[in-house]
Amino acid sequence: MVGQVDNNLMVMQICEEVAAKHGLVALLAEKPFEGINGSGKHNNWSLSTKCGTQLFNPTALAKNFGKKELLPIVMSCMCAAIDKHGDLMRMSIAAPGNDFRLGGMEAPPAVISTYLGEDMTKFLTEFMNGDVKEYVPKTSSIDLGVDILPTLTAPAEDRNRTSPFPYGGSRFEFRACGSSQNVSLVNTVLNTIVAEEFDLFADKVAAGADPIAVAQENLKNHLKVVFNGDGYAESWPAEAAERGLFVIPGQPEAISVFTKPKNIALFEKQKIFSADECHARQTVLLNAYVGVCEMECLCMIDMINQHVIPSAKKAGFSPDELSGGVKALKAGLAAVHAYHDDFKQAEVARTLRLEIMKSVRVVCDDMEAIVPQEDWTIGTYKDLLFLDQHMGKSVYSA
């Protein structure tokens, strides 16, 4: 797993360096353009025994161990981990770019749940109610409509693209990670919370409890974290809150759960982080968030002063509203700097980013719509996204 995270970081670095050699820029930001789908990173995560058996693969478990109750036991621990520690999962994906991406009809919402598919959910519900049997997933055929191509077989657990953490037949896929993220913390959190649930399960069995009964109790308490519906539905966050799931829209609030007493206790028990290390990492995450917001605000001020205002003046339009926007941005930035508490700074920075900067952006967009193209010195969406369609094939000459 560590190697895969390292490889991902290497790919990100290579993308940026190779792009620069060709006069291009590799955009790793989660949402670089308003109104256009952004990008995320899907963190495929699974567990295996030392002999190589995947714990989430029903066929492999049944074949290698011959115990039909193993799969529901594992899945019951997964449901418990996600339900009890969804706040930590949300913290692990609190990348600054996810302010704009999560729940944006292109990525999962900022609600932590899991999708298991109708077949698996039905199987676990029946197991919970006393029907202990082997799980045999259904499959469906997909005809591609081309004679020379074979018919494909789709698993029952084909992932729900509106879920942050769907089950995919032999692994879970954390779909809410930011594209610019280092996902080492994501995997650290997943490993820790699941290790904790396995630990608790083993302790109960060691004390004499029946494994099946423990798994059934887990499901009775935590199957509510399973949601197979539309994560984009407006009613889902409210329903999730009623279920008692973690609904944390903002990144600063999500980051702040790192140092909740229950989470520090968890990391210390599993010998992952000490209390001081939890506080240090939270400080780093909050400062990084504030730093990104600050850089974006300063960049916006420069763009308005150096490009938008001169373009407006050249075209004969009043720059007064734009100048007022610059003053509002500077005041918002000063408000951030007025605080010395990391969390409060991050909260104010989020307000600056999502309210003040957004309102000033509207003023700039309105000006762009009326300034003649020859007087506009900033790249338009047409320039950035359709270069090959209006500037000839020279774009490929590099």
N, C-alpha and C positions, 0 to 999 in steps of 0.2 A: 504493500500500500504506500509506504514512504517513497518507494521508487517511482510509482505512478504519479504521485504529487510532484516529485522532482521533474519528471518528464513533461508534465503539463506546464510547469514554470519555464522549462527550456523552450517548449514550443511557443509560448507567449513571447519570450525574449527574441527568439529567432524571427517570429512574424514581424516584430517591430524593427529589427535590424535590417532584414531583407527588404522590407517595404521602403525604408529610408534610402537604401542604395538605389532604388528605382524612382526616387522623387515622390514616393507615396507615403501615406500614413496608415498604419494598421490601428483601427479603432477598437480598443478593448473595453471602452466605456459601455455600461449597461444600456444607456439610453441617450445616444449622441444627438438624436434629432427629434424635435417635438412632433408628435402625431405620426411617427413612423416606428414600427416595431423595433425594439432593442434586441439585445442578445444576452443570453445567460450561459450557465455552464451546468451540465448534467453530471452529477457525481454518482456513478454507479457503485454500489456498496454491497458486499456480500460477506458471509462468514463460512469458513471451511474447517473441518477437523484436520489434525496433523496428517491423517492418511489421505486427505484431499477430497473428502465428501462435503459437498456444499449443503449447508444446513437449511437453505431455503428451497432446495430442489427436491420435490416430493418423490420423484422416481428414484433418485440416488439414495435418499434416506431409507426408503422402503427396501431397496435392493441390498444395501450394505449392512443394514442393522436389523431388518425384519421386524421392526416395531412400529405399528401404525399410529401409536400415540405420540411419537417423537415430533412429527411436524406440528400438530396443534400445540404441543408444549412450547416449541420454539416460537411459534407465532403468538402465543399468549404472552410470552415475555416481551416480544416486540411491541405488542399493543400497550402493555404496561409501561414500557420505556418511553414510547412516544407520548402517551397520555400524561405521565407524571413529569416528564422532562422536556416537553415541547417548548418551554421557554428557552432552554439552552439551545435547542435546535434552531429556534428563531434568532437567538443571539449569534450563532455561528454564521448566519448568512446576512448579517447586518452591514453589508457593504454600502458605501455612500450611494452608489448608482442604483441600488434597489429602492431608494426613495421614489424613483420615477417608474420603476419597472414592475414591481410586485403588484399583482391585481390589475395590471394595465391591459387586460384582454389579450395578452401575449405570454403571460407568465402566471404561475400560481399566485394565489392571494397571500396576504400576510397572516394567514390562519394555519396553524399546524394541525394537520390531520393526515391520515393515510388512506390510500385507495387499495383495496385488496381484490376487487372484482366480485361479481355476484356469486360465482361458484365457490370461491374461497370463503367469502363471508357466510354463505349458507352452510358450508361445511363446518366452520367454527361455531356457528350458532347451534347447530345440531349437536356438536361435540359438547358444547357448554351445557346443553340440556340433557346430556347423558348418553347420546348415541356415538359410541366410540367405533370408528371404522376407518378404513384407508381412504385417503384423498385421491381421487382419480379425476384430474382436470379434463374438461371437455375441450375440444378443438373445433375450429371451423375452417372451411376451405375458402380460399380467395382465388377466383378465376380472373386472371389479368386480361382476358378477352383476346389474347394473341395465341394462335395455334402453336407456334414454335416454342412458347414459354410454358413451363410446367405450372400446375395449380399449386399455390402456396398454402401452407397450413399455419393458421394463426392460433396462438395459445389463448385459453380462456382469460388469462390475466393481462391481456393487452392493455398497456398503461393508459390511465386517464390523464390527459395533458393539462387538466385544470387542477390537478392535485400536486401538492409540494413534495410528497413522498410516496409514490405509488409502488406497488409490488409488481414485479415483471416476470414471475415464473421461477427465477433462480437468484434474483437479487432485488434490492430496493434501489430506487433511483431518486436522489435528492435533486429535484428539478429547479429549486429556488435559489441556487447559488449564483452569485454575480459573476459575470464573465471576466472581470478584472481580478477576481479573488484568488488568493492562495488558499486552497481548500484543506490545508493541513489541520486547521482548527475544526473544520466541519467533521472530518474523519475522527479527530480526537474526541469530539463530543459524542458522535455516534458510537464509537467503541466503548466509551466510558459508561454511557447510560444503559447500554445493553449488557455490559459486564456486570453492572450493578443489579440488573434484574435477574440475570443468571445466578449471581451470588445469593440473592435473597431466596430464589427458588431452591437452590441447592441446600441452603441452611434449613429450610422447612422440611425438605425430604430427609436430610440427615437427622432431623429431630423426630422423625417417625411419620410424617405426613405422607399421604398417598400422592404420587406425582400427578396422576390424572385429576384428582380433586383440587390440587393446587392450581393446575392449569385452568380448570373450570372456574375457579374463584377469580383468577386473573381476568378471564374473559368477562365474567359478570361485572367486574368493576371497571374494566377498561375498553370493552368493545365499542364504547361510544366514540372512541377516537377514529373509528373507521367511517369514512364518508365516500360513497361511490357516485355521488351526484355531481352537479355542475358547480365547480368552485367559483365560477364567475357570477353566479346568481346573486342579485342584490340582497336576497334574504339570508344567504349563507353565513356571513359574519355574525348576525344576530342569533341565528340558530346555534352556531358554534359556541357563542358565549353562554347560551342557555344550557348547552351540554357540559359546560365547564372547561372547554378547550382554551388554549392560549390564542388570543387575538391581540397582536401587538403591531399596529401599523407603522410606528416611527422607529427609525434606526437608533436614536439615542436611548429611548425607552428599552429597546431590545438589548442593547449593549449593557445597560445597567443591571440586568438580571444576573450577570456574571458573578456579582458579589452578594447575591442573596444568601442568607445563612444556610438554607438547604442545599444550595449549589456548591458553596465552599465545602460544606461537610461531605458532599458526594465526591468532589475531586480529591479531598484529603483522604477519605476512606479508600478510594481506589489508587491512591499514591500517584496521582497525575499532576496536580498542582497543589502547592501550599496556599494558605490564605493570602500571604503577601504576593505570591505569583498571580493569583486571581485578580487582586487589586491592581497590580502592575499592568496586566494584560488589558483590563478594562480601561485603565488610563490611556494606554497606547491606542486602543480602538476609538475612544472618544476624541482624543487629540487628532487622530487621523481624519475622523469625520469632520471636525471643525476646520482642519487644514484644507480639506477639499472644498468645503463651502466657501472659505475665505479666498482661495485661489480663483474659484469660479466668479465670485463677486468682483474681485479686483480686475479680472479679465473682462468682465462685462463693462465695468467703468471705463477701462481703456478703449474698448471697442466703440462705446458710445462717444467718448471724447474725441477719438482719433478718426472715426469713420462716420458714424451715424449723424452726429451734429454737423460736421463739415458737409456731408452729402445733402442734408436738409437745407442748409444755408445756400449752397450752390444752386439748388433747385428752386430757391425762393420761398422756402417754408420757414415758419417760426420754430426755433429750437427750444422755446421756453419749457414745454412739457418734458422734453428730453433732459434739459438741465435740471428740472425738478426731480426727474427720476434718478439722476446721478446723486443729487443731494440725499434722496431717500436711501439709496444704496450705501452711501458713506455713513449715514446715521445708523443704519442697520448694522453695519460692520463695527461701528463704535460701540453699539449696544452689546455685541458679542464680546468685545475686548473689555467691557466694563466689569465683567464677571471673572472670578478667579476659580470658581468651582467648575470642574471639568464637565459634569453633567449639565449644569445650568448653561454653560457656554454652548454645549452641543444643542440643547433645546432652542436657545435663541438663534443659533446658526441655522437650524432647520426652519424656523419661522422666516428668517431672512431669505432662505433659499426657495421655499415653497410658496411664500406669499409676496414679499416685497419684490424679489427678483422676477417672479412670474408676472406681476402686474406691470413692471417696467418693460418686460419683454413684449407685452401687448402693445405698448406705445411704440417700440422700435418696429414691430411688425406692421403696424398701421402706417408708419412713415415709409417703410420699404415698399408698401403697396402703391404709394403715390409718387415716389421719387423716380424719375426716368432711369432706365437701366444703365445708361452711360455715365450717370452721376453717382451710382451706387458702388461703393468700393469694397464691399464685403461679398463673399461668395454666396449666391442664392442656392436654394434647393435644386434649382435647375442645373446650376454649375456643379454642385457637389454630387448629385445623384444621377444625372443624365448627361454626363460629359461626353460619352461615346455617341450620343444621339444628335448632338447639336454642334460638335466641334470636329467631326470627321474621325477618321481612323488613326489619326496621329497619336491619340491617347495610348495606343498599344505599341507605339514605336520603341518605348523603353525596354 
